[in-house]
Amino acid sequence: MPPMRNSTTPTRSPLKLDDETDKLQTRLCRLVGQAIADYRLIEEGDKVMVCLSGGKDSYGLLDILLVLQRRAPVRFDLVAVNLDQKQPGFPAHILPDYLATRGIPYHIETRDTYSIVKRLIPEGQTTCSLCSRLRRGHLYRIAGELGATKIALGHHRDDIVETLFLNLFYTGKLKAIPPKLRSKDGRHVVIRPLAFVKESDLARYAELRAFPIIPCDLCGSQEDLKRKKVKAFLRDWETASPGCSDSIAAALANVAPSLLMDRRLFDFGSLAAPDDVAPEGDSWLDQEPQGAL
């Protein structure tokens, strides 16, 4: 692996922000800081590898972590990593130029996963699964080579909610994307500091900060993806019932296993009314949300 560039260059002091940018950055820092604290995403002495794709989400993640790095009571290091997948027309100079200008330690890894995906996935079928598996394998390897203790990905709150509904609609599973997980081999910890952040805020922040966005020519170019359909469904739902997406996101951290049907999470078989206790009714039925049938 080639040496990491700009590994000793200090991050430059940020320019003064206008009022809108400053307020939005403050909100993003608060939400990211809350996720970090709630799930212990970053700890003293961590070396966090921020996976930078060139999209608005990963740019925003890196930018906010740089701000928190200056303010946080714990010391941690950051290194930006980009996997150049050799997509046709990919502007390979943009990310190195941006990172060098910001004085951010970085590593660019070049691997032609684009050709592999295009060769193995028939035209018109979803490329995301294979693309992500190939990318994940390389990123895990790079994290080990760089000595990174955490791998930070740019998935935001909308990604998590959309994944919940994708699994509900198409896989029969009640699961989403966790803010923190350990890789299957146990060697890496993946974190998602944007877990509480709305996509719309990241889009506006990217616009205000004028990040040099690089579009994706694989999954980003596919219009019939199930995820895009779910995104449109949730957008329409939010329009009809403002605030419902906030409620859905809150529900992911407010689970009642005994009111679901998974016997692995709750021992329904051993439930029985004690002989010496008079029945008091089902108290949870008296707490139906407003508007329930």
C-alpha positions in Angstrom: 0.0 0.0 0.0 1.4 3.4 -0.9 2.2 5.7 2.1 -0.6 7.9 3.5 -0.3 11.4 2.2 -0.5 14.5 4.3 -0.2 12.3 7.4 1.5 15.1 9.4 -0.2 18.2 8.0 -2.4 19.9 10.7 -5.9 20.7 9.8 -6.3 24.4 8.8 -8.3 26.7 10.9 -11.8 27.1 9.4 -13.0 30.4 8.0 -15.8 32.2 9.7 -19.2 30.8 8.7 -22.3 32.8 7.8 -25.2 32.6 10.1 -27.2 29.9 8.3 -24.1 27.6 7.9 -23.1 28.2 11.5 -26.6 27.4 12.9 -26.8 24.2 10.8 -23.3 23.1 11.7 -24.1 23.6 15.4 -27.2 21.4 15.0 -25.3 18.7 13.1 -22.5 18.8 15.8 -25.1 18.4 18.5 -26.8 15.4 16.8 -23.5 13.7 15.9 -22.2 14.4 19.4 -25.4 12.8 20.9 -24.9 9.7 18.8 -21.3 9.4 19.7 -22.1 9.7 23.4 -25.2 7.4 23.4 -23.4 4.6 21.6 -19.8 5.3 22.6 -18.8 5.6 18.9 -15.5 7.4 19.5 -13.3 7.0 22.6 -10.1 8.4 23.9 -7.1 7.5 21.6 -9.2 6.2 18.6 -8.0 6.5 15.1 -11.1 6.9 13.0 -11.0 6.0 9.3 -13.6 8.1 7.6 -14.8 6.5 4.3 -15.1 9.3 1.8 -17.0 8.5 -1.4 -17.3 12.0 -2.8 -21.0 12.2 -1.9 -22.7 14.8 0.3 -23.1 12.4 3.3 -19.4 11.4 3.6 -18.3 15.0 3.1 -20.6 16.1 5.8 -19.5 13.4 8.1 -15.8 14.3 7.7 -16.5 18.0 8.1 -18.5 17.6 11.3 -16.0 15.2 12.8 -13.2 17.7 12.1 -15.2 20.3 14.1 -15.8 17.9 17.0 -12.1 16.9 16.9 -11.2 20.4 17.9 -13.9 20.7 20.6 -14.3 17.2 22.1 -13.0 16.4 25.5 -11.4 13.2 24.2 -8.5 13.0 21.8 -8.9 11.1 18.6 -7.3 11.1 15.1 -8.9 11.2 11.7 -7.8 9.8 8.4 -9.9 10.1 5.2 -9.9 7.1 2.9 -11.4 6.9 -0.6 -11.7 3.7 -2.7 -11.3 4.7 -6.3 -13.4 2.0 -8.0 -12.3 3.1 -11.5 -15.7 4.3 -12.7 -15.5 5.7 -16.2 -14.9 9.4 -16.1 -14.2 9.5 -12.3 -12.4 12.8 -11.6 -9.6 11.3 -9.6 -8.0 14.7 -8.7 -11.0 16.1 -6.8 -10.7 14.3 -3.5 -6.9 14.6 -3.2 -7.1 18.3 -4.0 -9.9 18.9 -1.5 -8.2 16.9 1.3 -4.8 18.5 0.7 -6.3 21.9 0.7 -8.0 21.1 4.1 -4.8 19.6 5.5 -6.5 16.3 6.2 -4.5 13.1 6.4 -5.8 10.8 3.6 -5.3 7.6 1.6 -6.6 6.9 -1.9 -6.9 3.2 -2.8 -7.4 2.3 -6.4 -9.2 -1.0 -7.2 -11.2 -1.7 -10.3 -14.3 -3.1 -8.6 -16.5 -1.3 -11.2 -15.5 -3.7 -14.0 -16.2 -6.7 -11.7 -19.7 -5.4 -10.8 -20.5 -4.7 -14.5 -19.3 -8.1 -15.6 -21.1 -10.1 -12.9 -24.4 -8.2 -12.6 -26.8 -8.4 -15.6 -27.9 -5.0 -17.1 -30.8 -3.6 -15.2 -30.3 -5.6 -12.0 -29.3 -4.0 -8.7 -25.6 -3.5 -8.3 -25.6 -2.3 -4.7 -25.1 -5.6 -2.9 -22.0 -6.8 -4.8 -20.6 -3.3 -5.0 -20.9 -2.9 -1.2 -19.4 -6.3 -0.5 -16.3 -5.6 -2.6 -15.9 -2.2 -1.2 -16.3 -3.4 2.4 -13.6 -6.0 2.0 -11.1 -3.5 0.7 -12.0 -0.9 3.4 -11.6 -3.5 6.2 -8.1 -4.4 4.8 -7.1 -0.7 4.6 -8.3 -0.1 8.1 -6.0 -2.8 9.4 -3.1 -1.5 7.4 -3.6 2.0 8.7 -4.1 0.9 12.3 -7.6 2.4 12.4 -9.6 1.5 15.5 -13.0 2.6 14.1 -14.4 2.8 10.5 -16.9 5.7 10.1 -19.5 5.4 7.4 -21.9 8.2 6.2 -25.2 6.5 6.7 -27.8 9.0 8.0 -31.2 8.7 9.7 -33.1 8.5 6.4 -30.9 5.6 5.3 -31.7 3.8 8.6 -35.4 4.3 8.3 -35.5 3.3 4.6 -33.6 0.1 5.4 -36.1 -0.7 8.1 -38.9 -0.5 5.5 -36.9 -2.3 2.8 -36.6 -5.2 5.2 -40.3 -5.0 6.3 -41.5 -5.0 2.7 -39.1 -7.3 1.0 -37.3 -9.7 3.5 -39.8 -10.3 6.3 -37.3 -9.0 8.9 -37.6 -6.3 11.4 -34.1 -4.8 11.2 -32.4 -1.6 10.0 -28.8 -0.3 10.2 -27.2 -0.1 13.7 -25.1 2.9 14.7 -22.3 0.6 15.8 -21.3 -2.9 14.9 -18.4 -5.3 15.0 -17.4 -7.0 11.7 -18.0 -10.7 11.3 -14.4 -11.6 11.8 -14.4 -9.5 15.0 -11.4 -7.3 13.9 -13.2 -4.0 13.1 -15.8 -1.7 14.6 -18.0 0.2 12.2 -19.6 3.4 13.4 -22.3 5.7 11.9 -22.1 9.0 13.6 -24.8 10.5 11.4 -27.4 8.1 12.8 -29.6 11.0 14.1 -29.0 13.4 11.2 -31.6 14.0 8.5 -30.6 13.7 4.8 -32.2 17.1 4.1 -29.8 18.8 6.6 -26.8 17.1 5.0 -27.9 18.1 1.5 -28.3 21.8 2.6 -25.0 21.6 4.5 -23.2 20.3 1.4 -24.6 23.2 -0.6 -23.6 25.8 2.0 -20.1 24.3 2.3 -19.8 23.9 -1.4 -18.4 20.4 -1.2 -17.1 19.1 -4.6 -19.7 16.4 -5.1 -18.8 13.4 -7.2 -21.8 11.4 -8.6 -21.9 7.6 -8.5 -22.2 5.8 -11.8 -23.3 2.5 -10.3 -26.2 2.5 -7.8 -26.6 6.3 -8.2 -27.6 5.8 -11.8 -30.3 3.2 -11.3 -33.8 4.7 -11.2 -35.8 1.5 -10.4 -34.1 0.5 -7.2 -36.4 -0.6 -4.3 -34.6 1.9 -2.0 -35.7 4.8 -4.3 -39.3 3.5 -4.2 -39.2 3.3 -0.4 -37.7 6.8 -0.2 -40.5 8.1 -2.4 -43.1 6.3 -0.3 -41.7 7.7 3.0 -41.5 11.2 1.4 -45.2 11.1 0.5 -46.1 9.7 3.9 -44.2 12.5 5.6 -46.0 15.1 3.4 -49.4 13.6 4.3 -48.5 13.2 8.0 -45.7 15.7 9.0 -43.5 14.3 11.8 -44.1 10.7 11.1 -40.5 10.1 10.1 -39.4 11.5 13.4 -41.7 9.0 15.2 -40.4 6.1 13.1 -36.8 7.0 13.9 -37.6 7.3 17.6 -39.3 3.9 17.5 -36.0 2.2 16.5 -34.7 3.1 19.9 -37.9 2.3 21.8 -38.6 -1.3 21.2 -41.1 -3.4 23.3 -40.1 -7.1 22.7 -43.0 -8.5 24.6 -45.4 -6.7 22.3 -43.9 -8.3 19.1 -43.8 -11.9 18.1 -40.2 -13.0 18.2 -39.8 -15.9 20.7 -36.0 -15.3 20.6 -36.5 -11.9 22.2 -39.2 -12.7 24.7 -40.2 -15.9 26.5 -43.9 -16.1 25.6 -44.1 -19.8 26.5 -43.5 -19.2 30.2 -46.1 -16.5 30.6 -48.9 -17.4 32.9 -51.1 -15.5 35.3 -50.1 -16.1 39.0 -52.8 -18.0 40.9 -52.6 -15.5 43.8 -52.9 -12.3 41.8 -56.2 -10.9 40.7 -56.3 -9.9 37.0 -55.9 -6.2 36.4 -56.4 -6.2 32.6 -53.9 -5.4 29.9 -52.6 -2.1 31.0 -50.8 -1.5 27.7 -54.1 -1.5 25.9 -55.1 1.6 27.9 -52.1 3.5 26.5 -53.0 3.5 22.8 -51.5 6.4 20.8 -53.8 9.2 19.9 -55.8 8.3 16.7 -55.4 4.6 17.1 -58.4 2.4 16.1 
